[in-house]
Amino acid sequence: MKKPVSLRSASSILTILVMLVAVLVSGALLALISALHRSTERIGAAVENVRLAEEAEIDLLLLQRTKDAVIKRDIEGSLQRKLAEARRFVTSQEEARAYADAHKEVGEYIASSRATQAPMTEGNNPYDAAYAALEKLVDINVAQATEAQHDAERWRMFGILLGVGVGAVVVLVAVALLLWLKHRAFEPVFGLADAMERFGRGDRNARAAEDGPLELRDMCMRFNEMATSLAAQRQAQVAFLGGVAHDLRNPLSALQLSIAVLQSEGSPPSEARLRHTVELATRQIRRMERMLGDFLDIAKIEAGRVELKFEPHDVRAIADDVASLFGQTLEGHFLQVSGGAGLPPVECDRLRVEQVLTNLVSNAIKYSPAGSVIEIDLSPAESGVEIRVTDHGIGISPDDLTRVFDPFRRVGLSKEAVPGVGLGLFVVRRLVEAHRGRIIVESTLGRGTVFRVYLPTVQPTTGAGDPDQHPVESAETPVFAPALRMANGGR
C-alpha cells in the first residue's frame, strides 16, 4: 500500500521545485543577457575601429598627395588622433597586434615623408606598408564583428529555445498538477461532501472513502468516526427506548395484575394474599420511582439544574445509612462496611453521596450471585477520602470497561440478564465529578468489580461570598461543567 502524501509536503516540494526552476531560468537569462551585451560591445567596437581605420586610410591617401606643409601637418595630426582613438576599441590580441603594426607603419611613413621632399607614389614601400597595415586592421575588425553577430544570433536562438522549453515545462507541470488535484484532492473532497449529504438525508451507513492526501484522509477518517459514533448513539437511543418500554411494561403488568386481584368478583382475597399483593405493587412502584429518578437526574444534569449543598459530613455515617437502607432488601447478599475510623469530615452534599453509594451497592447486588459479600471500605487518601465498593460477581470485560460510564450503555451479560436503562453509572460519575472527585473502576471478568470513589475533604471556594457556593464543573468532561451548580437548598 502506497504511503499517502500530505498536501503540506506536496506543496512544499512543488514550491522548492518552482524556486529551483526560477533560479535556473534566472541564471540562464542573466548569462544570455551578459553574452548579448558582450556581443553588442564587440560589434560596436569593431564598427568604430573599421570607421577609424578607413578614415585613417583616407588621411593617409591625402597625406601622400598633399604638398603643402601646413596641410600635411594637419593631416598628420588627424591621422595620429584617429589611431590613438582606435586604441580604445581594441578587443582581442590579434587586433592588438594588427593595431601595433598599423601604428608602427603609419609612423614610419610619416617620418619618411618628412625626411624627403621628393613626392612619394603609391608604389613607395612605406606608404604601401602603412596602407596594408590599416587594411589588415579593417579586415580583422570586420571578421570580429561578423563573429560577434553570429554569437549574438546563437544566443538569441538559445533564448527562444529556453523560453519555449520553460513555457512547455510550465504547461506540463500545470496539467500534471491539475490532474493530480482532480484525482487525489478534488475527488476525495467531493466524495466526502457526498457522504456528508447522504448522511444528513438519513443514510446512517454513508461513509467517505479514506483516500487522497494525508489531510483529506484524516478529514474522511474523522467524519467516518463521527458518523459511526452518531449511528452508535442512535442505536443506543433505540435500545434505551426499548429498555424503558420493557422495564415499564413489567411493573405496569404487575400493578395491573394486583389491581385485577383486588377487583376480582366473589369472595375478597385473604389477608396474606392481600398483603402479598400490596408488597408486590409497592416494589413495582419503587422500581418505577427509581427509574424516573434516574431520568430526572439526567435531565437536570443536561439542563444545568442540579443543586448541591456542601456541608461537613462523616463519610462512615453516610455508608452506615446506605447499609441500613439495604438491610431489608439484600436478598441473600451480605453487606459489610469497614474502615472510616478517624477520617476527617468531608464537605459534600449528603443526599447526593448517598445516591452515589446507593447506585453502586445496587449494581453490586444486581451483578453478583446470592450469598456473596458486598464490601464498602473507607480509607484516607491524599487531601480526601477513598470509598471502595467491591462485589464478587460477573465482572466487566476489558472492552466494556472503558464505556461503563457512558449514558444508555449496558455492557456484557447485563444487557439481557439484569433490567435497567444504563443511566445509573452515568449519573454516579457526574455527581462524583460535581464534588471535585473522581471515580475509577477495576474489574476482572468472572471474579468481580471494584469502584473507587475519591472525594476531597475540602471544596474550593469561588469567592468571599456564600461559603457554600463552589464551582462544580467536571475536571474530566467539561462539556457537562455548566450542568451542575450549588444552592442553599437540597435536592
VEXDREN-2710 file (C-alpha; in Angstrom, 1 decimal):
% VEXDREN-2710
k/r/px/py/pz
1/MET/0.0/0.0/0.0
2/LYS/1.4/3.4/-1.0
3/LYS/2.1/5.8/1.7
4/PRO/-0.3/8.8/1.4
5/VAL/1.3/12.1/0.6
6/SER/0.2/15.1/2.6
7/LEU/-0.9/18.4/0.9
8/ARG/1.7/20.2/3.0
9/SER/4.5/18.0/1.8
10/ALA/3.3/18.2/-1.8
11/SER/3.0/22.0/-1.7
12/SER/6.5/22.3/-0.1
13/ILE/8.0/20.0/-2.8
14/LEU/6.2/21.9/-5.5
15/THR/7.4/25.3/-4.0
16/ILE/11.0/24.1/-3.9
17/LEU/10.9/22.8/-7.5
18/VAL/9.4/26.1/-8.7
19/MET/12.1/28.0/-6.8
20/LEU/14.8/25.8/-8.4
21/VAL/13.4/26.3/-11.8
22/ALA/13.1/30.0/-11.2
23/VAL/16.7/30.1/-10.1
24/LEU/17.9/28.1/-13.1
25/VAL/15.9/30.2/-15.5
26/SER/17.1/33.4/-13.9
27/GLY/20.7/32.2/-14.2
28/ALA/20.2/31.3/-17.8
29/LEU/18.6/34.7/-18.5
30/LEU/21.5/36.5/-16.8
31/ALA/24.0/34.5/-18.8
32/LEU/22.1/35.3/-22.0
33/ILE/21.9/39.0/-21.3
34/SER/25.6/39.1/-20.4
35/ALA/26.5/37.2/-23.6
36/LEU/24.3/39.5/-25.8
37/HIS/25.9/42.5/-24.0
38/ARG/29.4/41.3/-24.8
39/SER/28.5/40.6/-28.4
40/THR/27.0/44.1/-28.7
41/GLU/30.1/45.7/-27.3
42/ARG/32.3/43.7/-29.6
43/ILE/30.2/44.7/-32.7
44/GLY/30.2/48.3/-31.6
45/ALA/34.0/48.3/-31.0
46/ALA/34.6/46.6/-34.4
47/VAL/32.4/49.1/-36.2
48/GLU/34.2/52.0/-34.6
49/ASN/37.6/50.6/-35.4
50/VAL/36.5/50.0/-39.0
51/ARG/35.4/53.6/-39.3
52/LEU/38.5/55.0/-37.7
53/ALA/40.8/52.7/-39.8
54/GLU/39.0/53.7/-43.1
55/GLU/39.2/57.4/-42.1
56/ALA/42.9/56.8/-41.4
57/GLU/43.3/55.3/-44.8
58/ILE/41.7/58.4/-46.3
59/ASP/44.0/60.7/-44.3
60/LEU/47.0/58.5/-45.4
61/LEU/46.0/59.0/-49.0
62/LEU/45.6/62.7/-48.6
63/LEU/48.9/63.0/-46.8
64/GLN/50.6/61.2/-49.7
65/ARG/49.1/63.5/-52.3
66/THR/49.3/66.8/-50.4
67/LYS/52.5/69.0/-51.0
68/ASP/51.5/71.9/-48.7
69/ALA/53.5/71.6/-45.4
70/VAL/50.8/73.2/-43.3
71/ILE/48.1/70.9/-44.6
72/LYS/50.3/67.9/-44.2
73/ARG/50.9/68.7/-40.6
74/ASP/47.1/69.0/-40.0
75/ILE/46.6/65.6/-41.8
76/GLU/49.4/64.0/-39.8
77/GLY/47.8/65.3/-36.5
78/SER/44.3/64.0/-37.6
79/LEU/45.8/60.6/-38.6
80/GLN/47.6/60.2/-35.3
81/ARG/44.5/61.2/-33.3
82/LYS/42.4/58.6/-35.2
83/LEU/45.0/55.9/-34.4
84/ALA/45.1/56.9/-30.8
85/GLU/41.3/56.8/-30.6
86/ALA/41.2/53.4/-32.3
87/ARG/43.4/52.0/-29.5
88/ARG/40.3/52.3/-27.1
89/PHE/38.3/49.9/-29.2
90/VAL/40.9/47.0/-29.4
91/THR/39.1/43.9/-28.1
92/SER/41.5/41.0/-29.0
93/GLN/45.1/40.1/-29.1
94/GLU/45.1/39.6/-32.8
95/GLU/43.6/43.1/-33.2
96/ALA/46.1/44.5/-30.8
97/ARG/49.0/43.1/-32.9
98/ALA/47.4/44.5/-36.1
99/TYR/46.9/47.8/-34.4
100/ALA/50.5/47.9/-33.3
101/ASP/51.7/47.1/-36.8
102/ALA/49.4/49.8/-38.3
103/HIS/50.6/52.4/-35.8
104/LYS/54.2/51.5/-36.5
105/GLU/53.9/51.5/-40.3
106/VAL/51.9/54.8/-40.3
107/GLY/54.5/56.4/-38.0
108/GLU/57.4/55.2/-40.3
109/TYR/55.5/56.6/-43.3
110/ILE/55.0/60.0/-41.6
111/ALA/58.7/60.1/-40.6
112/SER/59.9/59.1/-44.1
113/SER/57.5/61.7/-45.7
114/ARG/59.1/64.4/-43.5
115/ALA/62.6/63.3/-44.3
116/THR/62.4/63.7/-48.1
117/GLN/61.0/66.4/-50.3
118/ALA/60.5/64.1/-53.2
119/PRO/56.9/63.1/-53.7
120/MET/56.1/59.6/-52.9
121/THR/54.0/57.5/-55.2
122/GLU/51.7/54.6/-54.3
123/GLY/54.5/52.3/-55.2
124/ASN/56.7/53.6/-52.4
125/ASN/57.3/51.0/-49.8
126/PRO/56.4/53.0/-46.6
127/TYR/53.1/54.1/-48.0
128/ASP/52.1/50.6/-49.2
129/ALA/53.1/49.1/-45.9
130/ALA/51.1/51.6/-43.9
131/TYR/48.1/51.3/-46.1
132/ALA/48.3/47.4/-45.9
133/ALA/48.5/47.5/-42.1
134/LEU/45.4/49.7/-41.9
135/GLU/43.6/47.4/-44.3
136/LYS/44.5/44.4/-42.3
137/LEU/43.1/46.2/-39.2
138/VAL/39.9/46.7/-41.0
139/ASP/39.7/43.1/-42.1
140/ILE/40.2/41.9/-38.6
141/ASN/37.5/44.1/-37.2
142/VAL/35.1/43.1/-39.9
143/ALA/35.8/39.4/-39.1
144/GLN/35.3/40.1/-35.4
145/ALA/32.1/41.9/-36.0
146/THR/30.8/39.0/-38.1
147/GLU/31.8/36.5/-35.4
148/ALA/30.1/38.6/-32.7
149/GLN/27.0/38.8/-34.8
150/HIS/26.9/35.0/-35.2
151/ASP/27.4/34.7/-31.4
152/ALA/24.5/37.0/-30.8
153/GLU/22.3/35.0/-33.2
154/ARG/23.2/31.8/-31.4
155/TRP/22.4/33.3/-28.0
156/ARG/19.1/34.7/-29.4
157/MET/18.2/31.2/-30.6
158/PHE/19.1/29.9/-27.1
159/GLY/16.8/32.4/-25.5
160/ILE/14.0/31.4/-27.8
161/LEU/14.5/27.7/-27.0
162/LEU/14.8/28.5/-23.3
163/GLY/11.5/30.4/-23.4
164/VAL/9.7/27.7/-25.3
165/GLY/11.1/25.0/-23.1
166/VAL/10.2/26.8/-19.9
167/GLY/6.8/27.5/-21.2
168/ALA/6.3/23.8/-22.2
169/VAL/7.5/22.7/-18.7
170/VAL/5.2/25.1/-17.0
171/VAL/2.2/23.9/-19.1
172/LEU/3.1/20.2/-18.4
173/VAL/3.5/20.9/-14.7
174/ALA/0.2/22.8/-14.6
175/VAL/-1.6/20.0/-16.4
176/ALA/0.0/17.3/-14.2
177/LEU/-0.9/19.3/-11.1
178/LEU/-4.5/19.8/-12.2
179/LEU/-4.8/16.0/-12.9
180/TRP/-3.2/15.2/-9.6
181/LEU/-5.5/17.6/-7.8
182/LYS/-8.5/16.2/-9.7
183/HIS/-7.9/12.6/-8.8
184/ARG/-6.1/12.9/-5.4
185/ALA/-7.7/16.0/-3.9
186/PHE/-10.9/17.1/-5.6
187/GLU/-12.4/13.6/-5.9
188/PRO/-11.9/12.8/-2.1
189/VAL/-13.4/16.2/-1.2
190/PHE/-16.4/15.6/-3.5
191/GLY/-16.7/12.1/-2.1
192/LEU/-16.6/13.5/1.5
193/ALA/-19.2/16.1/0.6
194/ASP/-21.5/13.4/-1.0
195/ALA/-21.1/11.2/2.1
196/MET/-22.0/14.1/4.4
197/GLU/-25.0/15.0/2.3
198/ARG/-26.3/11.3/2.2
199/PHE/-25.7/11.1/6.0
200/GLY/-27.6/14.3/6.5
201/ARG/-30.5/12.9/4.5
202/GLY/-30.7/9.9/6.8
203/ASP/-28.4/7.3/5.3
204/ARG/-26.7/6.3/8.6
205/ASN/-24.4/3.8/6.6
206/ALA/-22.9/6.6/4.5
207/ARG/-19.2/6.7/4.8
208/ALA/-16.4/8.6/3.0
209/ALA/-13.6/6.7/1.2
210/GLU/-10.4/7.3/3.1
211/ASP/-8.3/8.2/0.1
212/GLY/-6.2/11.1/-1.2
213/PRO/-3.6/13.2/0.6
214/LEU/-3.0/12.7/4.3
215/GLU/-5.0/15.8/5.4
216/LEU/-8.0/14.7/3.4
217/ARG/-7.7/11.1/4.6
218/ASP/-7.7/12.4/8.2
219/MET/-10.8/14.5/7.5
220/CYS/-12.6/11.5/6.0
221/MET/-11.5/9.3/8.9
222/ARG/-12.8/11.8/11.4
223/PHE/-16.1/12.1/9.5
224/ASN/-16.4/8.3/9.5
225/GLU/-15.6/8.1/13.2
226/MET/-18.2/10.8/13.8
227/ALA/-20.8/9.0/11.6
228/THR/-20.1/5.7/13.4
229/SER/-20.4/7.4/16.8
230/LEU/-23.7/9.1/15.8
231/ALA/-25.0/5.8/14.5
232/ALA/-24.0/4.1/17.7
233/GLN/-25.7/6.8/19.7
234/ARG/-28.8/6.3/17.6
235/GLN/-28.7/2.6/18.2
236/ALA/-28.2/3.3/21.9
237/GLN/-31.2/5.6/22.0
238/VAL/-33.3/3.0/20.2
239/ALA/-32.1/0.4/22.7
240/PHE/-32.8/2.8/25.5
241/LEU/-36.4/3.3/24.4
242/GLY/-36.8/-0.4/24.1
243/GLY/-35.4/-0.9/27.6
244/VAL/-37.6/1.8/29.0
245/ALA/-40.6/0.2/27.4
246/HIS/-39.6/-3.2/28.7
247/ASP/-38.8/-2.0/32.2
248/LEU/-42.1/0.0/32.4
249/ARG/-44.2/-2.8/31.0
250/ASN/-43.1/-5.3/33.7
251/PRO/-44.1/-3.2/36.7
252/LEU/-47.2/-2.0/35.0
253/SER/-48.2/-5.6/34.3
254/ALA/-47.6/-6.5/37.9
255/LEU/-49.6/-3.5/39.0
256/GLN/-52.4/-4.4/36.6
257/LEU/-52.4/-7.9/37.9
258/SER/-52.5/-6.7/41.5
259/ILE/-55.5/-4.4/40.7
260/ALA/-57.2/-7.2/39.0
261/VAL/-56.8/-9.3/42.1
262/LEU/-58.2/-6.6/44.3
263/GLN/-61.1/-6.0/41.8
264/SER/-61.9/-9.7/41.4
265/GLU/-65.6/-10.7/41.9
266/GLY/-66.5/-13.2/44.5
267/SER/-65.1/-13.5/48.0
268/PRO/-62.4/-10.9/49.0
269/PRO/-58.8/-12.1/49.0
270/SER/-57.3/-13.4/52.2
271/GLU/-55.2/-11.1/54.3
272/ALA/-52.0/-12.9/53.4
273/ARG/-52.7/-12.6/49.7
274/LEU/-53.8/-9.0/50.1
275/ARG/-50.5/-8.2/51.9
276/HIS/-48.5/-10.0/49.2
277/THR/-50.3/-8.1/46.5
278/VAL/-49.7/-4.8/48.3
279/GLU/-46.0/-5.6/48.7
280/LEU/-45.7/-6.5/45.1
281/ALA/-47.4/-3.3/44.0
282/THR/-45.1/-1.3/46.4
283/ARG/-42.0/-2.9/45.0
284/GLN/-43.0/-2.1/41.4
285/ILE/-43.9/1.4/42.3
286/ARG/-40.5/1.9/43.9
287/ARG/-38.8/0.4/40.9
288/MET/-40.6/2.9/38.6
289/GLU/-39.8/5.7/41.1
290/ARG/-36.0/4.8/40.9
291/MET/-36.2/4.7/37.1
292/LEU/-38.0/8.1/37.0
293/GLY/-35.4/9.4/39.4
294/ASP/-32.6/8.5/37.1
295/PHE/-34.5/10.2/34.2
296/LEU/-34.9/13.3/36.3
297/ASP/-31.3/13.4/37.3
298/ILE/-30.0/13.0/33.8
299/ALA/-32.5/15.7/32.6
300/LYS/-31.2/18.1/35.4
301/ILE/-27.6/17.4/34.5
302/GLU/-28.2/18.2/30.9
303/ALA/-30.2/21.3/31.7
304/GLY/-27.8/22.6/34.4
305/ARG/-30.4/22.4/37.2
306/VAL/-28.7/20.1/39.7
307/GLU/-28.3/21.8/43.0
308/LEU/-25.7/20.8/45.6
309/LYS/-25.3/21.9/49.2
310/PHE/-21.9/21.3/50.7
311/GLU/-21.6/20.7/54.4
312/PRO/-19.1/18.7/56.5
313/HIS/-20.3/15.1/56.9
314/ASP/-18.9/11.9/58.4
315/VAL/-18.5/9.5/55.4
316/ARG/-18.7/6.5/57.7
317/ALA/-22.2/7.6/58.9
318/ILE/-23.3/8.0/55.3
319/ALA/-22.0/4.5/54.4
320/ASP/-23.8/3.1/57.5
321/ASP/-27.1/4.8/56.5
322/VAL/-26.8/3.3/53.0
323/ALA/-26.1/-0.2/54.5
324/SER/-29.2/0.2/56.8
325/LEU/-31.2/1.2/53.7
326/PHE/-30.3/-2.1/52.1
327/GLY/-30.7/-4.2/55.3
328/GLN/-34.1/-5.5/54.5
329/THR/-33.6/-6.0/50.7
330/LEU/-30.3/-7.7/50.3
331/GLU/-32.0/-11.0/49.1
332/GLY/-29.3/-13.3/50.3
333/HIS/-26.3/-10.9/49.9
334/PHE/-24.1/-9.7/52.8
335/LEU/-23.1/-6.1/53.0
336/GLN/-20.0/-5.2/55.1
337/VAL/-18.8/-1.7/55.9
338/SER/-15.2/-1.3/57.1
339/GLY/-12.8/1.4/57.8
340/GLY/-13.6/5.1/58.4
341/ALA/-12.3/5.4/61.9
342/GLY/-10.6/8.7/62.4
343/LEU/-11.4/10.0/58.9
344/PRO/-11.9/13.8/58.7
345/PRO/-15.3/15.2/57.8
346/VAL/-15.9/15.6/54.0
347/GLU/-17.5/18.7/52.5
348/CYS/-20.3/17.2/50.4
349/ASP/-23.9/17.0/49.6
350/ARG/-25.1/14.2/51.8
351/LEU/-28.1/13.2/49.7
352/ARG/-26.0/13.1/46.5
353/VAL/-23.2/11.0/48.1
354/GLU/-25.9/8.6/49.5
355/GLN/-27.3/8.4/45.9
356/VAL/-23.8/7.5/44.6
357/LEU/-23.3/4.8/47.2
358/THR/-26.9/3.5/46.7
359/ASN/-26.4/3.2/43.0
360/LEU/-23.0/1.4/43.4
361/VAL/-24.3/-1.0/46.0
362/SER/-27.5/-1.7/44.0
363/ASN/-25.4/-2.5/40.9
364/ALA/-23.2/-4.8/43.1
365/ILE/-26.2/-6.7/44.3
366/LYS/-27.7/-7.0/40.8
367/TYR/-24.5/-8.4/39.2
368/SER/-23.3/-10.7/42.0
369/PRO/-24.7/-14.1/43.0
370/ALA/-26.8/-14.7/46.1
371/GLY/-24.7/-15.4/49.2
372/SER/-21.8/-13.3/48.1
373/VAL/-20.4/-10.3/50.1
374/ILE/-20.7/-6.7/49.0
375/GLU/-18.0/-4.6/50.7
376/ILE/-17.9/-0.9/51.4
377/ASP/-14.4/0.1/52.5
378/LEU/-13.4/3.6/53.7
379/SER/-9.8/4.8/53.8
380/PRO/-7.8/8.0/53.8
381/ALA/-6.4/9.4/50.6
382/GLU/-4.3/12.5/49.7
383/SER/-6.4/15.5/50.8
384/GLY/-9.5/13.4/50.8
385/VAL/-11.2/10.1/51.4
386/GLU/-11.5/7.0/49.2
387/ILE/-14.6/4.8/49.2
388/ARG/-14.4/1.3/47.6
389/VAL/-17.4/-0.7/46.7
390/THR/-16.4/-4.3/45.9
391/ASP/-18.5/-7.2/44.6
392/HIS/-17.6/-10.7/43.6
393/GLY/-20.0/-11.0/40.7
394/ILE/-19.8/-11.5/36.9
395/GLY/-17.3/-8.7/36.3
396/ILE/-16.8/-6.5/33.3
397/SER/-14.8/-7.3/30.1
398/PRO/-11.8/-5.0/29.2
399/ASP/-13.6/-3.9/26.1
400/ASP/-16.7/-2.7/28.0
401/LEU/-14.7/-1.3/30.9
402/THR/-13.9/2.0/29.0
403/ARG/-17.6/2.5/28.2
404/VAL/-19.2/1.6/31.5
405/PHE/-19.9/5.3/32.4
406/ASP/-21.5/6.2/29.1
407/PRO/-25.2/7.1/29.2
408/PHE/-27.6/4.4/27.9
409/ARG/-24.8/1.9/27.8
410/ARG/-25.3/-1.5/29.3
411/VAL/-22.4/-3.9/28.9
412/GLY/-21.7/-7.6/28.9
413/LEU/-24.2/-10.1/30.4
414/SER/-26.2/-7.3/32.0
415/LYS/-27.8/-6.4/28.7
416/GLU/-30.2/-9.3/28.9
417/ALA/-29.9/-10.7/32.4
418/VAL/-30.4/-7.5/34.5
419/PRO/-33.2/-4.9/33.9
420/GLY/-32.2/-1.3/33.5
421/VAL/-31.6/1.5/31.0
422/GLY/-28.0/2.3/31.6
423/LEU/-28.2/5.7/33.3
424/GLY/-27.1/4.8/36.9
425/LEU/-23.4/4.9/36.5
426/PHE/-23.5/7.9/34.2
427/VAL/-25.3/9.8/37.0
428/VAL/-22.9/8.5/39.6
429/ARG/-19.9/9.8/37.6
430/ARG/-21.4/13.2/37.1
431/LEU/-22.2/13.5/40.8
432/VAL/-18.7/12.5/41.9
433/GLU/-17.2/15.0/39.5
434/ALA/-19.5/17.6/40.8
435/HIS/-17.8/17.1/44.2
436/ARG/-14.4/17.7/42.6
437/GLY/-13.8/14.0/42.9
438/ARG/-13.1/11.1/40.6
439/ILE/-14.3/7.5/40.2
440/ILE/-12.3/4.6/38.9
441/VAL/-13.5/1.1/38.0
442/GLU/-11.4/-2.1/38.1
443/SER/-12.8/-5.4/37.1
444/THR/-11.9/-9.0/36.3
445/LEU/-14.3/-10.9/34.2
446/GLY/-15.9/-13.7/36.3
447/ARG/-14.3/-12.5/39.6
448/GLY/-15.9/-9.2/40.4
449/THR/-15.7/-5.4/40.2
450/VAL/-14.3/-2.6/42.4
451/PHE/-15.5/1.0/42.1
452/ARG/-13.1/3.5/43.8
453/VAL/-14.6/6.9/44.6
454/TYR/-12.3/9.7/45.7
455/LEU/-13.8/12.7/47.5
456/PRO/-11.8/15.7/48.7
457/THR/-12.3/16.8/52.3
458/VAL/-12.5/20.5/51.5
459/GLN/-14.2/22.0/48.5
460/PRO/-12.5/25.1/46.9
461/THR/-14.5/28.4/47.3
462/THR/-15.3/30.7/44.5
463/GLY/-15.0/34.0/46.3
464/ALA/-15.7/35.9/49.5
465/GLY/-19.5/35.4/49.4
466/ASP/-21.5/32.5/50.5
467/PRO/-19.1/29.8/51.8
468/ASP/-21.4/27.1/50.5
469/GLN/-21.1/28.2/46.9
470/HIS/-18.5/26.1/45.0
471/PRO/-17.7/25.6/41.3
472/VAL/-18.6/22.1/40.4
473/GLU/-17.6/21.7/36.7
474/SER/-16.3/18.3/35.8
475/ALA/-12.5/18.1/35.6
476/GLU/-12.6/15.3/33.0
477/THR/-15.6/16.1/30.9
478/PRO/-16.0/19.9/30.8
479/VAL/-18.9/19.6/28.3
480/PHE/-21.1/18.9/31.3
481/ALA/-19.5/21.5/33.5
482/PRO/-22.3/24.1/33.5
483/ALA/-24.8/21.3/34.2
484/LEU/-24.1/21.2/38.0
485/ARG/-24.3/24.0/40.4
486/MET/-24.8/24.6/44.2
487/ALA/-27.6/26.3/46.1
488/ASN/-28.6/26.7/49.7
489/GLY/-31.3/24.0/49.4
490/GLY/-31.0/20.3/48.9
491/ARG/-32.3/18.0/46.2
END
